[in-house]
Amino acid sequence: MTDLLTTTGGKDAIPVHTVSGEGLANWLKTLSPAQATWVRENHFTAKKDEIIRLAGDKGEISAIILGLGKDHVSPDPWSLAALAKNLPEGKYCLAEQDEDNTLSALGWVLAQYDFNRYKTGRKSRKAVLVVKNKAQLQEISTLTRGINLVRDMVNIPTCDMGPEQLSQVMREMSDKYDAVFTETVGDDLLKRGFNAIHTVGRAAARAPRLLDMVWGRKEAPKVTLVGKGVCFDSGGLDLKSAAGMRLMKKDMGGAAHTLGLAQVIMESGLDVRLRLLIPAVENNISGNAFRPGDIITTYKGTTVEVDNTDAEGRLVLCDALALASEDDPDLILDYATLTGAARVAMGPAIVPFFTDGDDIARGLADHAGQVNDPLWRMPLYRPYMPDLDSPHADLNNTGSGPYGGAIMAALFLKHFVENPEKWVHFDVFAWNPKDQPGRPKGGEAMAFRAVYDYLKNRFEKK
C-alpha cells in the first residue's frame, strides 16, 4: 500500500482543493468566471465528501474540489478517504501543502485498503498522493504497514490464521528486526505453569502456545505488549450461537493489534526494550475440553473456578500478564477482543481502556484527541471486586451477575498485574461492521494510532 504515496512528480499531479461550507463563498471568488459558473450550476455546496472536477483549457481535469462540510473538525484523518476511494488511477497532490496533512494523507492510503486475497481476478485501483518530503512518507508508510497488518490478520479466516500462523508471523517479524523469539507449545505449557493457556486450548487439534518476542537494548525503558490470540472462539462447552460464532475469526484481534504495534515500534526505532507476549489458542470442543466448574491453578498461583467456558480470553491473558509483570516493565499494554459489554457501552468505534495510572490515562486521552483515534477511560471500580469471589477457588472467571461485564473482566485481569498503575487494558472490537470512508467493513486497528503517538512522545527514538 505504500506505493500510494510519492514525493516526486508534484508538477504533473492533479491538485486537490478542500473547501468547507463556511469557506465556499470566498473560495468561489478565487476562480475564473467560467469555473465559478460551472461550480454553481452543478449545485456544489461543499457538503461532506462532495466532489466536483474542474476542467482545463483542453477539457482535461485541472483540479479536484472536495467538500469538507459545515461542521468540519480538525484533525480529521478521513477527510480525503472518500475521495481517494473514488478517483481514477493517477497522481494527485494537496493544494494546501503548507498545512500539516500527515493524518489526511494517512487516511488517503488507508481508504484504498482492499482485502482481496481470496478474490480471483480482482485488482485494486491506485490513486497516488504526492506528499511533502521523505520523512512524512516514511511516517505514513510505517503506520500504514502496521495498521494493514492488523486488518489482514483479522480478516484472514481461522483455517489460515491459527496458532501456528500467529507464531509464523511473529517469527518472521523477529528475524526481520533482529529480535529474539521463543515459544512454548502444547504440554510444555504445563511444565512452565501456564495452566490456564493450556486448559483453554487443549481441546483444539492445533496445540496451544505462548509466543514471546524481545527486542531493543537491555538498558532501555521496558514496554511489554500482551495480545489475546484466541484464533477462533466456539464458546467451548458453553457453546455460542451460530450468529455469535460467525465473526469469531476476529477473536485474535488483540494479538493482531500487538503484532502491528510491535512492527511500528521496531520500524520506527523507538528506544525501548520491547517484549511481546501472545497466548495463541483455539477455544474448541472435544473430549478433553475444559468444563464449567473446573478449577485452574494459574501461572501466578491464583486458583480460578470456571463459571463459563466462553469467558476464555481473560484466562489465557491472566497467565501472560503474570509473566509480563515479572520483569517489572515501565509499561504493560494489553489488547483483547474481550467483552460484548464493551460494545454495548461504547459501540463499535470507541475503545474503552482501563488503568490505575492517572498520568498514563491523561496522556492517552490527549494523544487520542491529537490524532482523532477515539478512546474512553472506564473505571476499575474496586467495590465490584467481591463479585469475582468463588466459594471453591480464589476467583471465578465471570462475576456473579450480568452487569458491568467489561469492568468485571478488567478487574479480573488487574489481579494478575503486579503494578496496575503501569498497566493499560484495551477492550477492542477490531472490526468495522459497515463501510465508512477510510474504514472498510472488516478487520480494523483501533486504539492504535493514539497509543503509538503516546509511545513516540514518551520514548525517544534511538
C-alpha positions in Angstrom: 0.0 0.0 0.0 3.0 2.4 0.3 3.1 2.7 -3.5 0.1 5.0 -3.0 2.5 7.8 -1.8 5.4 9.5 -3.5 7.5 12.6 -3.1 8.1 13.2 -6.8 6.1 14.4 -9.8 4.2 17.1 -8.0 4.2 19.4 -11.0 2.3 16.8 -13.1 -0.2 15.8 -10.3 -3.8 17.0 -10.3 -4.3 19.4 -7.4 -6.9 18.6 -4.7 -8.6 21.6 -3.0 -10.6 21.1 0.2 -13.4 23.6 0.8 -15.6 23.9 3.9 -19.1 25.1 3.8 -18.2 28.3 5.6 -15.3 29.0 3.2 -17.2 28.3 0.0 -18.2 31.9 -0.9 -14.6 33.2 -0.5 -13.2 30.2 -2.4 -15.5 30.9 -5.4 -14.0 34.4 -5.7 -10.6 32.8 -6.5 -12.0 31.0 -9.6 -12.3 32.3 -13.1 -15.9 33.4 -14.0 -16.4 30.3 -16.1 -15.2 28.0 -13.4 -17.3 29.7 -10.7 -20.4 29.4 -13.0 -19.6 25.7 -13.5 -19.5 25.1 -9.8 -22.7 26.9 -9.1 -24.6 25.3 -12.0 -23.5 21.9 -10.7 -25.0 22.8 -7.3 -21.8 22.2 -5.4 -22.3 23.3 -1.8 -19.1 21.8 -0.2 -21.1 19.1 1.7 -19.1 16.5 3.4 -17.3 14.3 0.8 -19.0 16.1 -2.1 -16.7 16.1 -5.2 -16.6 18.3 -8.3 -14.0 18.3 -11.1 -12.7 21.5 -12.8 -11.7 21.3 -16.4 -8.7 23.0 -18.1 -8.5 24.7 -21.5 -8.3 21.4 -23.3 -11.1 19.7 -21.3 -8.7 17.8 -19.1 -9.2 17.6 -15.3 -7.3 20.6 -13.9 -8.4 20.2 -10.3 -10.4 18.2 -7.8 -12.6 20.0 -5.3 -13.6 18.2 -2.1 -16.2 19.4 0.3 -15.5 19.2 4.0 -19.0 20.1 5.2 -20.2 22.8 7.6 -19.1 21.1 10.8 -15.5 20.1 9.8 -13.4 19.3 12.8 -9.6 19.1 12.5 -7.6 16.9 12.7 -9.7 14.5 10.5 -7.8 11.5 9.2 -10.7 10.6 7.0 -11.2 14.0 5.2 -9.6 12.6 2.0 -10.7 9.0 2.4 -14.0 9.1 0.4 -12.2 11.0 -2.4 -9.2 8.6 -2.6 -11.6 5.6 -2.9 -13.4 7.1 -5.9 -10.7 8.7 -8.0 -9.3 7.1 -11.2 -5.8 5.9 -11.2 -3.4 8.8 -11.4 -1.2 11.2 -9.4 -2.7 13.8 -7.1 -1.4 16.5 -4.7 -2.9 18.6 -1.9 -3.1 22.2 -3.0 -2.8 23.4 0.7 0.6 21.8 1.2 1.6 24.4 3.9 -0.8 22.7 6.3 0.2 19.6 8.3 -1.6 17.0 6.3 0.0 13.8 7.6 -3.2 12.5 9.1 -5.3 13.1 6.0 -2.6 11.6 3.8 -2.7 8.5 6.1 -6.4 8.3 5.5 -5.9 8.6 1.8 -3.8 5.4 1.9 -5.9 3.5 4.4 -9.0 4.2 2.3 -7.6 2.2 -0.6 -7.1 -1.0 1.5 -8.7 -3.9 -0.2 -8.7 -7.4 1.3 -8.8 -9.4 -1.9 -6.6 -12.4 -1.0 -9.4 -14.8 -1.8 -11.0 -12.9 -4.7 -10.0 -14.2 -8.2 -9.2 -11.6 -10.8 -9.8 -8.6 -8.7 -7.4 -5.7 -8.8 -7.3 -2.6 -6.8 -7.1 0.9 -8.3 -4.2 3.2 -7.2 -4.7 6.9 -6.7 -1.2 8.1 -5.8 -0.7 11.1 -3.5 2.3 13.4 -3.6 3.5 14.2 -0.1 5.9 16.9 1.1 9.0 15.0 2.0 10.6 11.6 2.6 10.2 12.0 6.4 6.4 12.3 6.0 6.3 9.5 3.5 8.2 7.2 5.9 6.0 8.0 8.9 2.8 7.4 6.9 4.2 4.2 5.3 5.3 2.8 8.7 1.8 3.4 10.2 0.1 2.0 7.2 2.1 -1.2 7.2 1.3 -1.7 10.9 -2.4 -0.9 10.6 -2.9 -3.0 7.4 -1.1 -5.9 9.1 -3.8 -5.8 11.8 -6.5 -5.6 9.2 -5.1 -8.5 7.2 -4.6 -10.8 10.2 -8.1 -10.2 11.5 -9.7 -10.7 8.0 -7.9 -13.9 7.2 -10.1 -16.9 8.3 -9.0 -19.2 11.0 -8.2 -22.0 8.5 -5.3 -19.9 7.5 -4.7 -17.9 10.8 -4.4 -20.4 13.6 -1.9 -20.5 16.5 0.8 -21.8 14.1 0.3 -18.9 11.7 0.4 -16.4 14.5 3.7 -18.0 15.5 5.0 -17.7 12.0 4.1 -14.0 11.7 6.0 -13.3 15.0 8.9 -15.5 14.0 9.3 -13.7 10.6 9.0 -10.3 12.3 11.7 -11.3 14.8 14.0 -12.3 12.0 13.4 -9.1 10.1 14.1 -6.8 13.1 16.7 -8.8 14.8 14.6 -9.7 17.8 14.7 -12.9 19.9 11.7 -15.2 19.5 10.7 -18.2 21.7 7.5 -20.2 22.1 6.2 -22.7 24.5 3.9 -25.3 22.8 1.4 -27.9 24.0 2.2 -29.8 27.2 5.3 -27.8 27.7 2.9 -25.0 28.8 2.1 -27.3 31.8 5.8 -27.8 32.7 6.2 -24.0 32.9 3.0 -23.4 34.9 0.9 -21.8 32.1 -2.1 -24.0 33.0 -4.8 -21.5 32.0 -3.4 -21.1 28.5 -3.2 -24.9 28.1 -6.6 -25.5 29.6 -8.4 -23.2 27.1 -6.5 -24.5 24.1 -6.1 -28.2 24.8 -9.3 -29.3 23.0 -8.2 -28.0 19.6 -6.4 -30.1 17.1 -3.8 -27.3 16.8 -1.8 -27.1 20.0 -2.0 -24.0 22.3 1.2 -22.0 22.7 2.7 -18.9 24.3 4.6 -16.7 21.9 7.4 -14.5 23.3 9.5 -11.9 21.4 12.1 -9.4 22.9 13.7 -6.5 21.0 15.8 -3.5 21.8 18.7 -2.6 24.0 18.6 -4.1 27.5 19.1 -0.7 29.3 16.1 1.0 27.5 12.8 1.5 29.2 10.7 -1.7 29.2 7.5 -1.8 27.3 5.5 -5.0 27.2 2.6 -5.8 24.9 0.2 -8.6 25.6 -2.3 -9.7 22.9 -5.2 -12.1 23.2 -4.6 -14.7 20.5 -7.8 -16.8 20.5 -7.8 -17.7 16.9 -11.4 -19.0 17.0 -13.8 -19.0 19.8 -16.6 -21.5 19.7 -17.5 -20.7 23.3 -16.3 -24.1 24.3 -18.9 -26.3 26.1 -20.9 -23.1 26.8 -21.3 -23.0 23.0 -22.0 -19.8 21.2 -24.9 -19.5 18.8 -24.3 -19.6 15.1 -24.7 -15.8 14.9 -22.4 -15.3 17.9 -19.8 -17.6 16.3 -19.8 -16.1 12.8 -17.2 -13.4 13.4 -15.0 -15.3 15.9 -12.1 -15.5 13.5 -11.5 -12.0 14.8 -11.1 -13.1 18.4 -7.3 -13.0 17.8 -7.7 -9.2 17.1 -5.8 -8.4 20.3 -2.8 -10.4 19.1 -3.0 -8.7 15.7 -3.0 -5.3 17.3 0.1 -6.1 19.3 1.9 -7.5 16.3 1.1 -4.5 14.3 2.1 -2.1 17.0 5.3 -4.0 17.7 6.2 -3.7 14.0 5.7 0.0 14.0 7.7 0.4 17.2 10.6 -1.5 15.8 10.5 0.0 12.3 10.4 3.5 13.9 13.3 2.7 16.1 11.8 3.8 19.4 14.3 3.4 22.2 12.5 0.8 24.3 13.2 -2.7 25.5 10.1 -4.2 23.8 8.6 -7.5 24.8 5.6 -9.1 23.1 3.6 -11.9 24.6 0.7 -13.7 22.8 -1.1 -16.7 24.2 -2.3 -18.3 21.0 -5.1 -20.9 21.2 -8.4 -22.1 19.8 -11.3 -22.4 22.2 -12.8 -25.6 20.7 -14.8 -28.7 21.8 -13.6 -32.3 22.1 -13.5 -35.0 24.7 -10.9 -33.2 26.7 -12.4 -29.7 26.6 -12.5 -27.8 29.9 -15.8 -27.6 31.7 -17.9 -25.2 33.7 -17.0 -25.8 37.3 -13.4 -26.8 36.6 -10.7 -25.1 38.8 -7.5 -23.9 37.2 -4.3 -23.1 39.1 -2.9 -20.1 37.1 0.7 -19.2 36.5 0.5 -16.7 39.3 -0.7 -19.4 41.7 -4.2 -18.0 41.9 -6.9 -20.6 41.5 -9.9 -19.8 39.2 -13.2 -21.5 39.0 -14.6 -21.7 35.5 -18.1 -20.2 35.6 -18.4 -20.0 31.8 -16.1 -21.5 29.2 -17.0 -18.6 26.8 -15.1 -16.2 29.1 -11.8 -17.8 28.0 -9.9 -14.7 26.8 -9.3 -13.5 30.4 -8.0 -17.0 31.3 -5.3 -17.0 28.6 -4.4 -13.4 29.3 -4.0 -13.9 33.1 -1.0 -16.2 32.6 0.6 -13.9 30.1 0.1 -10.8 32.3 1.5 -12.5 35.4 4.6 -13.5 33.3 4.9 -9.9 31.9 4.8 -8.5 35.5 7.9 -10.5 36.5 10.1 -8.1 34.5 8.6 -5.0 36.3 8.2 -3.2 33.0 7.7 0.6 32.8 4.5 0.0 30.8 2.3 -3.0 30.1 -0.3 -2.7 27.4 -2.8 -5.5 26.7 -5.2 -5.6 23.7 -8.1 -8.0 23.7 -11.4 -8.5 22.0 -12.7 -9.4 25.4 -16.3 -8.5 26.1 -19.6 -7.8 24.3 -20.4 -5.5 27.2 -17.7 -3.0 26.0 -19.6 -2.8 22.7 -22.9 -2.2 24.5 -21.3 0.6 26.5 -19.3 2.3 23.7 -20.5 1.0 20.4 -18.1 -0.5 17.8 -15.8 2.6 17.2 -14.9 3.9 20.7 -12.3 1.8 22.6 -12.7 1.6 26.4 -9.5 1.4 28.4 -8.7 0.6 32.0 -5.7 1.7 34.1 -4.8 2.8 37.6 -2.2 5.1 36.1 -3.8 8.6 36.0 -0.8 10.1 34.2 -0.9 7.4 31.5 -4.7 7.8 31.1 -4.3 11.6 30.6 -1.5 11.1 28.1 -3.5 8.5 26.1 -6.6 10.8 26.1 -4.5 13.8 24.9 -2.9 11.8 22.1 -6.2 10.2 21.1 -7.6 13.7 20.6 -4.5 14.9 18.6 -4.8 12.1 16.1 -8.6 11.6 16.2 -8.4 7.9 17.4 -11.3 7.6 20.0 -10.6 6.2 23.4 -12.6 6.4 26.7 -11.3 5.6 30.1 -13.5 3.3 32.2 -13.2 2.6 35.9 -11.5 -0.2 37.7 -14.3 0.0 40.3 -13.0 -1.9 43.3 -16.3 -2.3 45.1 -17.2 -4.8 42.3 -14.3 -7.0 43.0 -16.1 -9.2 45.6 -18.4 -10.3 42.7 -15.4 -12.3 41.4 -15.2 -14.4 44.6 -15.7 -18.1 44.3 -16.9 -20.5 47.1 -14.4 -23.1 45.9 -11.4 -21.1 44.5 -9.7 -17.7 44.8 -11.7 -16.2 41.9 -14.4 -17.1 39.3 -13.9 -16.0 35.7 -17.1 -14.1 35.1 -18.5 -12.3 38.1 -21.8 -13.0 39.9 -24.2 -11.1 37.8 -25.0 -9.7 34.3 -23.9 -6.1 34.9 -20.7 -4.3 34.2 -19.2 -7.1 32.2 -16.3 -5.0 30.7 -15.4 -3.8 34.2 -15.6 -7.2 35.8 -13.3 -8.6 33.1 -10.8 -5.8 33.6 -10.8 -6.3 37.4 -10.1 -10.0 36.8 -7.1 -9.1 34.7 -5.9 -6.5 37.2 -5.5 -9.2 39.8 -2.6 -10.7 37.8 -0.7 -7.4 37.3 1.8 -6.5 40.0 1.8 -2.8 39.3 -1.6 -1.8 37.7 -0.6 1.9 37.7 1.8 0.9 34.9 -0.8 -1.3 33.0 -3.4 -0.4 30.5 -6.1 -2.8 29.2 -7.8 -2.1 25.9 -11.1 -3.9 25.1 -11.2 -3.6 21.3 -13.8 -4.7 18.8 -11.2 -5.0 16.0 -13.9 -4.8 13.4 -15.8 -2.3 11.3 -19.4 -3.5 11.0 -20.0 -1.3 7.9 -18.1 0.6 5.3 -17.1 4.1 6.2 -14.6 6.4 4.4 -11.1 5.0 5.1 -12.5 2.2 7.3 -13.8 -0.6 5.1 -16.0 -3.3 6.6 -13.9 -5.9 8.2 -10.9 -6.1 10.4 -9.6 -2.8 11.9 -6.9 -1.4 14.1 -8.4 0.5 17.0 -6.6 2.5 19.8 -3.6 2.0 17.6 -2.6 5.5 16.3 -3.3 7.1 19.7 -1.1 4.5 21.5 1.7 4.8 19.1 1.6 8.6 19.2 1.7 8.4 23.0 4.7 6.0 22.9 6.5 8.1 20.4 6.1 11.1 22.6 7.2 9.3 25.8 10.1 7.2 24.4 12.6 9.0 22.1 13.9 7.3 19.0 17.4 5.9 19.0 
